[in-house]
Amino acid sequence: MTPRGVWATASPQALLEFFHAVKLQRYSRFADLGCGDGVAVCCAALFCRAVGIEADEGLCFEAQENARALGLMHRTAFVCADFQHLRLSSFDVLYIYPDKPLAGLERKLTSWSGTLLVYGPHFSPKGCKPAQVFRWKKETLSLYAFP
Ligand SMILES: C[S@@+](CC[C@H](N)C(=O)[O-])C[C@H]1O[C@@H](n2cnc3c(N)ncnc32)[C@H](O)[C@@H]1O
């Protein structure tokens, strides 16, 4: 458990497959909303600049150390905060592996334009249909285009 939810980590192999399929290099700024130990940020940093936002201080520190160990500090940044309180308009691609329904995020995205990537099959933005769904082994990634 973390101050804002539950931590589980995405599969790095699946992430690399998905980000390759999505052509993540087309984007300029990626943010992981609840980055945990930074696995998705480090994978995304191989394609574009990537920022991790994480409410749990210990995990945020771990994410930064993982990026440092992989030599990815120049392409990554980490913010220890609740993403609900941050402006997200500078990002053209948002990624989330949700640990709960996306209600608060949906409200924040009403005036945002960009691509939302949702890892896992459990939660999806209300009233939105994915433009594409990628599958790798048992993992899924859904792509939503906003607006
Ligand atoms: C299921 S984990 C996903 C970790 C990582 N994104 C990944 O793909 O491996 C969800 C993470 O989101 C964080 N989290 C949940 N709500 C948050 C919020 N409002 N602001 C910042 N972090 C949040 C939790 O602390 C947890 O580390």
The ligand as an ORCA input file, in Angstrom:
! r2SCAN-3c Opt
* xyz 0 1
  C      -0.361     -0.189     -9.917
  S       0.975      0.907     -9.477
  C       1.713      1.236    -11.070
  C       3.212      1.520    -11.038
  C       3.847      1.874    -12.393
  N       3.121      2.925    -13.047
  C       3.949      0.699    -13.312
  O       3.348      0.731    -14.411
  O       4.657     -0.268    -12.961
  C       0.076      2.410     -9.086
  C       0.948      3.473     -8.449
  O       0.241      4.710     -8.516
  C       0.495      5.441     -7.331
  N      -0.612      6.402     -7.202
  C      -1.935      6.137     -7.073
  N      -2.667      7.269     -7.050
  C      -1.764      8.292     -7.160
  C      -1.912      9.697     -7.203
  N      -3.116     10.279     -7.146
  N      -0.793     10.458     -7.347
  C       0.433      9.863     -7.426
  N       0.631      8.529     -7.381
  C      -0.451      7.744     -7.264
  C       0.551      4.394     -6.244
  O       1.267      4.877     -5.119
  C       1.283      3.251     -6.971
  O       2.686      3.321     -6.801
*
